[in-house]
Amino acid sequence: MIVMKFGGSSVESAEALQRVAAIIASHNRRQPVVFVSAMGKTTNRLLEIASLAASGERSAALDKIAELRAFHFEHARLVCPDRELDALRTFLDDHFQELETLVKGLAAVGELTPRSTDAVSSFGERMSSYILALALRSAGLDAVHVDAREVMITDERHGEAAPLMGPTEERMREVVAPLVSEGAIPVMGGFIASTRKGVTSTLGRGGSDYSASLGAALLGAEEVQIWTDVDGVMTADPSIAPDAHRIRVMSFAEAAELAYFGARVLHPSTMAPAVDKDIPIRVLNSRRPEVEGTLIVAESLASGTVVKSIAYKEHITVVDIRSTRMLMAHGFLARIFEVFEKHATSVDMVTTSEVSVSLTVDRTDRLDAIVEELNAVAEVDRRNGRAIVCVVGEGIRKTPGVSAKIFSALGEIPVSMISLGASRLNVSFVVEENDLDETVRRLHATFFSEVDPQIFA
């Protein structure tokens, strides 16, 4: 059994859906279980609809619902078996009527809560999974649509719910596993779930990949395939470094570091269930299925190329906190981080000296409140327009002089907040956003002028 997850760009149109159906058909002997994201930019469109409704723009929201229905029917009818066209119309009518009712309620209340946001944003995956099942049946495959909300059971933290492993595993084995045993292909939406009480919830950022990874772990799959619109994990962002190489194989640890520090292919939470069960993850391109992609495994092959990839995070703010109270003081750092925890704001990098702390955040919506609170105990400055650059590779911890090579390559580019990660798999630092592209290009030229062909393509 394998688990196959297809992102929004992989199912954005009738043509894309037919391409995906052909890919799944080519893997049918491996007993696929399929998870799918919403079609194209549907989730963004749904969130816009919810926002319009909550702001009192009821007519505009309803107009956009009509546009979204027309979009889904236009593409769905092209992949739907003729005998199921009436069922498709009924399905879409029922779902869009439900969505309209929700939106009218939002307009009346004038408030958008996490629970109502989950309810509205769930429609994308609910529809795409049904439509992909139609496309598979049209291609002659025995596909069964499964509403993921009947399988994925979570707590009640709407917007970023956590799966309840016991109930979810039970539903997986009761609902999904028998379909696979009978030779059918279960198709369900990623990202969406429900609470024990049956209220729609979502898994948050990276949720579709997480659904697939968790499903693979609970079903005992042999591999997770993440199908995207890129050939795999690259040595750098090709839009910055056009000569970037595809990584053939890398370790879970390397992939986790890259994901945390901004690599666009995977989200850190995605891999956790697969890592726990030692299930390989393969990143593939639905537009170029002949490309072998990137295989992510527990332990990568030894490589003569020290670095695996260069990742980055843009739109970073550096917060500098200075106070003489830090000198020889116990508990000062704890007090600082309590403030960030109170305001639910994550910190990426931290450096300290005797009387100062510098840290980075990528969410600034609550930063004014944080700074105000910290000003009671310290002097606080913030520097916007920064980027974190992260050089990742298991070879870093075994190879002396890597840091010297990095900063020699950067030359006159100003660098701050240098950190060698606790895992010793990465060297991270902060630069101004204006210097980001040049930084990545110089590092890529330094470390990837020659590559190990076993590891890189």
C-alpha positions as CSV (number, residue, x, y, z in Angstrom):
1,M,0.0,0.0,0.0
2,I,1.2,3.5,-0.8
3,V,-0.3,6.9,0.1
4,M,-0.4,9.5,-2.7
5,K,-1.1,13.2,-2.0
6,F,-1.8,15.7,-4.7
7,G,-1.5,19.4,-4.1
8,G,-3.8,22.1,-5.4
9,S,-1.8,22.9,-8.5
10,S,-1.9,19.2,-9.4
11,V,-5.7,19.2,-9.6
12,E,-6.3,22.8,-10.7
13,S,-8.2,21.9,-13.9
14,A,-9.9,19.1,-15.9
15,E,-6.6,18.6,-17.7
16,A,-4.7,18.4,-14.4
17,L,-7.2,16.0,-13.0
18,Q,-6.9,13.7,-16.0
19,R,-3.1,13.8,-15.6
20,V,-3.5,12.8,-12.0
21,A,-5.9,10.0,-12.8
22,A,-3.3,8.6,-15.2
23,I,-0.6,8.8,-12.5
24,I,-2.7,7.0,-10.0
25,A,-3.6,4.3,-12.6
26,S,0.1,3.7,-13.2
27,H,0.5,2.9,-9.5
28,N,-2.8,0.9,-9.1
29,R,-1.0,-2.4,-8.4
30,R,0.6,-0.8,-5.3
31,Q,-2.8,-0.3,-3.7
32,P,-2.9,3.5,-3.5
33,V,-4.8,5.6,-0.9
34,V,-5.3,9.1,-2.2
35,F,-5.4,12.5,-0.4
36,V,-6.0,15.7,-2.3
37,S,-5.9,19.4,-1.7
38,A,-8.5,21.9,-2.9
39,M,-8.4,22.7,-6.6
40,G,-6.0,25.5,-7.5
41,K,-6.6,28.6,-5.3
42,T,-10.0,27.5,-4.0
43,T,-9.1,27.8,-0.3
44,N,-8.0,31.4,-0.8
45,R,-11.2,32.1,-2.6
46,L,-13.2,30.6,0.2
47,L,-11.4,32.6,2.8
48,E,-12.1,35.7,0.8
49,I,-15.8,34.8,0.6
50,A,-15.9,34.3,4.4
51,S,-14.1,37.6,5.0
52,L,-16.5,39.5,2.7
53,A,-19.5,38.0,4.4
54,A,-18.3,38.8,7.9
55,S,-17.6,42.4,6.8
56,G,-21.2,42.8,5.7
57,E,-20.6,42.5,2.0
58,R,-23.2,39.7,1.6
59,S,-23.9,40.2,-2.1
60,A,-20.3,40.2,-3.1
61,A,-19.7,37.0,-1.1
62,L,-22.7,35.3,-2.8
63,D,-21.5,36.4,-6.2
64,K,-18.1,34.8,-5.6
65,I,-19.8,31.6,-4.5
66,A,-21.6,31.5,-7.8
67,E,-18.3,32.0,-9.6
68,L,-16.7,29.2,-7.6
69,R,-19.6,26.8,-8.3
70,A,-19.3,27.6,-12.0
71,F,-15.5,26.9,-11.9
72,H,-16.0,23.5,-10.2
73,F,-18.8,22.4,-12.5
74,E,-17.0,23.5,-15.6
75,H,-14.0,21.3,-14.8
76,A,-15.8,18.5,-13.1
77,R,-18.2,17.8,-15.9
78,L,-15.2,17.2,-18.3
79,V,-13.9,14.4,-16.1
80,C,-17.2,13.0,-14.9
81,P,-18.6,9.7,-16.4
82,D,-21.8,10.5,-18.3
83,R,-23.8,8.2,-16.0
84,E,-22.8,10.3,-13.0
85,L,-23.5,13.7,-14.3
86,D,-26.8,14.1,-12.5
87,A,-25.1,12.9,-9.2
88,L,-22.4,15.6,-9.8
89,R,-24.9,18.3,-10.2
90,T,-26.7,17.2,-7.0
91,F,-23.5,17.0,-5.1
92,L,-22.4,20.5,-6.1
93,D,-25.9,22.0,-5.6
94,D,-26.1,20.5,-2.0
95,H,-22.6,21.8,-1.1
96,F,-22.9,25.2,-2.5
97,Q,-26.4,25.6,-0.9
98,E,-24.7,24.7,2.4
99,L,-22.0,27.2,1.8
100,E,-24.5,29.9,1.0
101,T,-26.3,29.2,4.2
102,L,-23.1,29.5,6.2
103,V,-22.1,32.8,4.4
104,K,-25.5,34.3,5.1
105,G,-25.1,33.4,8.7
106,L,-21.7,35.1,8.8
107,A,-23.1,38.2,7.2
108,A,-25.9,38.4,9.8
109,V,-23.5,37.9,12.7
110,G,-20.7,40.0,11.4
111,E,-18.0,37.9,13.0
112,L,-15.6,35.3,11.6
113,T,-14.6,32.8,14.3
114,P,-12.0,30.0,13.9
115,R,-14.8,27.5,13.9
116,S,-16.7,29.2,11.1
117,T,-13.5,29.7,9.2
118,D,-12.9,25.9,9.3
119,A,-16.4,25.3,8.1
120,V,-16.1,27.5,5.1
121,S,-12.5,26.5,4.1
122,S,-13.4,22.8,4.3
123,F,-15.4,23.0,1.1
124,G,-12.4,23.0,-1.2
125,E,-11.2,19.6,-0.2
126,R,-14.7,18.2,0.1
127,M,-15.3,19.0,-3.5
128,S,-11.9,18.2,-5.0
129,S,-11.8,14.7,-3.5
130,Y,-15.3,13.9,-4.9
131,I,-14.4,15.3,-8.3
132,L,-11.1,13.4,-8.4
133,A,-12.9,10.1,-7.6
134,L,-15.2,10.8,-10.6
135,A,-12.1,11.4,-12.8
136,L,-10.6,8.0,-11.6
137,R,-13.9,6.2,-12.3
138,S,-14.0,7.8,-15.7
139,A,-10.5,6.4,-16.3
140,G,-11.8,2.9,-15.5
141,L,-10.6,2.7,-11.9
142,D,-12.6,1.6,-8.9
143,A,-12.4,4.8,-6.8
144,V,-14.5,5.5,-3.7
145,H,-14.9,9.0,-2.3
146,V,-14.4,9.1,1.5
147,D,-15.4,12.2,3.4
148,A,-12.2,12.8,5.4
149,R,-14.2,14.3,8.2
150,E,-15.5,10.8,8.9
151,V,-12.0,9.5,9.3
152,M,-9.7,12.2,10.7
153,I,-10.8,13.0,14.3
154,T,-9.2,15.9,16.1
155,D,-9.4,18.1,19.2
156,E,-11.4,21.3,19.2
157,R,-8.5,23.8,18.4
158,H,-10.1,25.2,15.2
159,G,-7.7,26.4,12.6
160,E,-4.9,24.2,13.8
161,A,-6.5,21.1,15.2
162,A,-4.4,18.1,16.4
163,P,-5.5,14.6,15.4
164,L,-6.6,12.2,18.1
165,M,-4.6,9.2,17.3
166,G,-6.8,6.5,18.8
167,P,-10.1,7.5,17.2
168,T,-8.4,8.3,13.9
169,E,-6.6,5.0,13.7
170,E,-9.9,3.2,14.5
171,R,-11.8,5.0,11.7
172,M,-8.9,4.4,9.3
173,R,-9.0,0.7,9.9
174,E,-12.8,0.6,9.8
175,V,-13.4,2.8,6.8
176,V,-10.3,3.0,4.6
177,A,-8.4,-0.3,5.1
178,P,-11.4,-2.5,3.9
179,L,-11.7,-0.5,0.7
180,V,-8.0,-1.1,-0.1
181,S,-8.4,-4.8,0.7
182,E,-11.3,-5.0,-1.8
183,G,-9.1,-3.4,-4.5
184,A,-10.8,0.0,-4.4
185,I,-9.0,3.3,-4.3
186,P,-10.1,5.5,-1.4
187,V,-10.0,9.3,-2.3
188,M,-10.3,11.8,0.5
189,G,-9.5,15.5,1.1
190,G,-6.4,16.4,3.1
191,F,-6.4,19.2,5.6
192,I,-10.0,18.6,6.8
193,A,-11.2,16.7,9.8
194,S,-13.9,16.8,12.5
195,T,-14.0,16.8,16.2
196,R,-15.5,14.0,18.3
197,K,-18.8,15.9,18.2
198,G,-18.8,15.9,14.4
199,V,-17.9,19.6,14.0
200,T,-15.7,20.4,11.0
201,S,-12.1,21.2,11.9
202,T,-8.8,21.7,9.9
203,L,-5.2,20.7,10.5
204,G,-3.8,24.1,9.6
205,R,-0.8,25.0,7.5
206,G,0.6,22.0,5.6
207,G,-2.5,20.1,6.7
208,S,-3.0,18.1,3.4
209,D,0.5,16.7,3.6
210,Y,0.1,16.0,7.3
211,S,-3.2,14.1,6.5
212,A,-1.3,11.9,4.0
213,S,1.7,11.3,6.3
214,L,-0.6,10.4,9.2
215,G,-2.8,8.2,7.1
216,A,0.3,6.3,5.9
217,A,1.5,5.8,9.4
218,L,-1.8,4.5,10.7
219,L,-2.4,2.2,7.7
220,G,1.2,0.9,7.6
221,A,1.9,2.1,4.1
222,E,5.3,1.4,2.4
223,E,5.7,4.9,1.0
224,V,4.2,8.4,1.0
225,Q,4.2,10.2,-2.3
226,I,3.8,14.0,-2.2
227,W,2.9,15.1,-5.8
228,T,3.5,18.8,-6.4
229,D,4.5,21.1,-9.3
230,V,8.3,20.8,-8.8
231,D,10.7,18.0,-9.7
232,G,11.6,17.4,-6.0
233,V,13.7,19.1,-3.3
234,M,16.3,21.3,-4.9
235,T,19.7,22.5,-3.8
236,A,18.4,26.1,-3.8
237,D,15.4,28.0,-5.0
238,P,15.7,27.8,-8.9
239,S,14.2,31.2,-9.3
240,I,17.3,32.6,-7.5
241,A,19.9,29.9,-8.5
242,P,18.9,28.8,-12.0
243,D,21.6,26.1,-12.0
244,A,20.1,24.4,-8.9
245,H,20.2,20.6,-8.8
246,R,17.5,18.2,-7.8
247,I,18.4,16.2,-4.7
248,R,17.9,12.4,-5.4
249,V,18.0,11.3,-1.8
250,M,18.2,13.0,1.6
251,S,17.6,12.2,5.3
252,F,14.5,13.0,7.3
253,A,16.7,15.2,9.5
254,E,17.9,17.2,6.6
255,A,14.4,17.6,5.1
256,A,13.1,18.7,8.5
257,E,15.7,21.4,8.8
258,L,15.0,22.6,5.3
259,A,11.2,22.6,5.9
260,Y,11.5,24.6,9.1
261,F,13.8,27.2,7.5
262,G,11.6,27.9,4.5
263,A,11.9,25.2,1.9
264,R,8.6,25.3,-0.1
265,V,8.1,21.6,-0.8
266,L,7.4,20.2,2.7
267,H,6.1,21.5,6.0
268,P,7.9,20.3,9.2
269,S,4.7,18.7,10.7
270,T,4.2,16.8,7.5
271,M,7.0,14.3,8.1
272,A,6.5,13.6,11.8
273,P,4.1,10.5,11.5
274,A,6.2,9.0,8.6
275,V,9.4,9.6,10.6
276,D,8.0,7.8,13.6
277,K,7.1,4.8,11.5
278,D,10.2,5.0,9.3
279,I,8.1,5.3,6.1
280,P,10.0,6.9,3.1
281,I,8.6,10.1,1.6
282,R,9.0,10.8,-2.1
283,V,8.4,14.3,-3.5
284,L,7.3,14.2,-7.2
285,N,6.1,16.4,-10.0
286,S,2.6,15.7,-11.3
287,R,3.5,17.6,-14.5
288,R,6.6,15.5,-15.1
289,P,5.8,12.1,-13.5
290,E,8.7,10.5,-15.4
291,V,11.2,12.3,-13.1
292,E,12.2,10.2,-10.1
293,G,11.8,13.1,-7.6
294,T,13.4,13.2,-4.2
295,L,13.4,10.3,-1.8
296,I,13.5,11.2,1.9
297,V,14.6,8.3,4.2
298,A,15.8,7.8,7.7
299,E,19.5,7.7,6.8
300,S,20.8,9.3,3.6
301,L,23.8,7.9,1.6
302,A,27.2,9.2,2.4
303,S,28.1,12.0,0.0
304,G,31.2,13.8,-1.1
305,T,29.2,17.0,-1.3
306,V,29.0,18.5,2.2
307,V,25.9,20.6,1.9
308,K,22.5,19.3,0.7
309,S,20.6,22.5,0.2
310,I,20.3,26.2,0.9
311,A,16.9,27.4,2.3
312,Y,15.7,30.8,3.4
313,K,12.8,32.6,5.1
314,E,11.8,36.1,4.0
315,H,9.9,38.9,5.8
316,I,11.7,38.3,9.1
317,T,11.8,40.8,11.9
318,V,14.7,40.9,14.3
319,V,13.9,41.9,17.9
320,D,16.8,43.2,20.0
321,I,16.2,43.1,23.8
322,R,18.8,44.9,26.0
323,S,18.9,45.2,29.8
324,T,21.6,45.4,32.5
325,R,19.2,43.3,34.6
326,M,20.3,40.3,32.5
327,L,23.8,40.5,34.0
328,M,24.2,37.6,36.4
329,A,20.4,37.4,36.6
330,H,18.4,34.1,36.8
331,G,15.1,33.7,35.0
332,F,15.4,36.7,32.7
333,L,15.3,34.7,29.5
334,A,12.4,32.7,30.8
335,R,10.5,35.9,31.4
336,I,11.2,37.1,27.8
337,F,10.0,33.8,26.3
338,E,6.9,33.8,28.5
339,V,5.8,37.0,26.8
340,F,6.2,35.4,23.3
341,E,4.3,32.3,24.5
342,K,1.5,34.5,26.0
343,H,1.0,36.1,22.6
344,A,1.3,32.7,20.7
345,T,4.3,34.0,18.6
346,S,7.0,31.5,17.6
347,V,10.7,32.4,17.6
348,D,13.1,31.0,14.9
349,M,16.6,32.0,16.0
350,V,18.0,33.3,19.2
351,T,21.4,34.7,20.1
352,T,22.5,36.1,23.5
353,S,25.2,38.1,25.2
354,E,25.7,39.2,28.8
355,V,23.2,42.0,28.6
356,S,21.2,41.4,25.4
357,V,19.1,38.9,23.5
358,S,18.3,39.0,19.8
359,L,15.7,36.8,18.2
360,T,13.7,36.5,15.0
361,V,10.0,36.2,14.3
362,D,8.1,35.8,11.0
363,R,4.7,36.7,12.5
364,T,4.4,40.4,13.5
365,D,0.6,40.7,14.0
366,R,1.1,40.6,17.8
367,L,4.5,42.1,17.9
368,D,3.3,45.6,19.1
369,A,1.8,44.0,22.2
370,I,4.9,41.9,22.8
371,V,7.2,45.0,22.5
372,E,5.0,47.0,24.8
373,E,5.1,44.3,27.5
374,L,8.9,43.8,27.1
375,N,9.5,47.5,27.4
376,A,8.6,47.2,31.1
377,V,11.8,45.2,31.8
378,A,14.1,46.1,28.9
379,E,15.0,48.3,26.0
380,V,13.5,46.8,22.8
381,D,14.3,47.6,19.2
382,R,12.9,45.8,16.1
383,R,14.5,45.5,12.6
384,N,12.2,44.7,9.8
385,G,13.1,43.6,6.2
386,R,15.4,40.7,7.2
387,A,15.8,37.1,5.9
388,I,17.2,33.9,7.5
389,V,19.5,31.9,5.3
390,C,20.1,28.3,6.3
391,V,22.8,26.0,4.9
392,V,21.8,22.4,5.5
393,G,23.6,19.1,5.2
394,E,24.6,16.1,7.4
395,G,28.2,16.5,6.2
396,I,28.4,19.8,8.1
397,R,29.0,18.2,11.4
398,K,31.7,15.9,10.1
399,T,33.6,18.5,8.0
400,P,35.8,21.2,9.6
401,G,35.8,24.7,8.0
402,V,32.3,24.8,6.6
403,S,31.4,28.0,8.5
404,A,34.6,29.7,7.3
405,K,33.8,28.7,3.7
406,I,30.3,30.1,4.1
407,F,31.3,33.5,5.4
408,S,34.3,33.8,3.0
409,A,31.8,33.3,0.1
410,L,29.6,36.1,1.4
411,G,32.4,38.7,1.4
412,E,31.1,42.2,2.1
413,I,27.5,41.2,2.6
414,P,26.5,42.1,6.2
415,V,25.6,39.1,8.4
416,S,24.1,39.0,11.8
417,M,22.8,36.4,14.3
418,I,25.0,33.5,13.3
419,S,23.8,30.1,14.6
420,L,25.2,26.5,14.3
421,G,22.1,24.4,15.0
422,A,22.0,22.0,18.0
423,S,21.7,19.2,15.5
424,R,24.9,20.5,13.8
425,L,23.1,19.9,10.5
426,N,22.8,23.6,9.6
427,V,24.5,26.9,9.8
428,S,21.9,29.8,9.9
429,F,22.3,33.5,9.8
430,V,20.4,36.7,9.1
431,V,20.9,39.1,6.2
432,E,19.0,42.1,4.9
433,E,16.3,41.0,2.4
434,N,17.9,43.2,-0.3
435,D,21.0,40.9,0.0
436,L,19.1,37.6,0.0
437,D,19.3,36.7,-3.7
438,E,23.0,37.5,-3.9
439,T,23.7,35.5,-0.7
440,V,22.0,32.4,-2.0
441,R,23.7,32.6,-5.4
442,R,27.2,33.0,-3.9
443,L,26.6,30.1,-1.5
444,H,25.3,27.9,-4.3
445,A,28.3,28.6,-6.5
446,T,30.6,27.8,-3.6
447,F,29.1,24.5,-2.5
448,F,27.5,23.1,-5.7
449,S,30.1,23.8,-8.5
450,E,30.6,20.1,-8.5
451,V,28.2,17.5,-7.1
452,D,28.0,13.8,-6.2
453,P,25.9,12.3,-9.0
454,Q,24.6,9.6,-6.7
455,I,23.0,12.3,-4.5
456,F,22.2,15.1,-7.0
457,A,20.7,15.2,-10.5
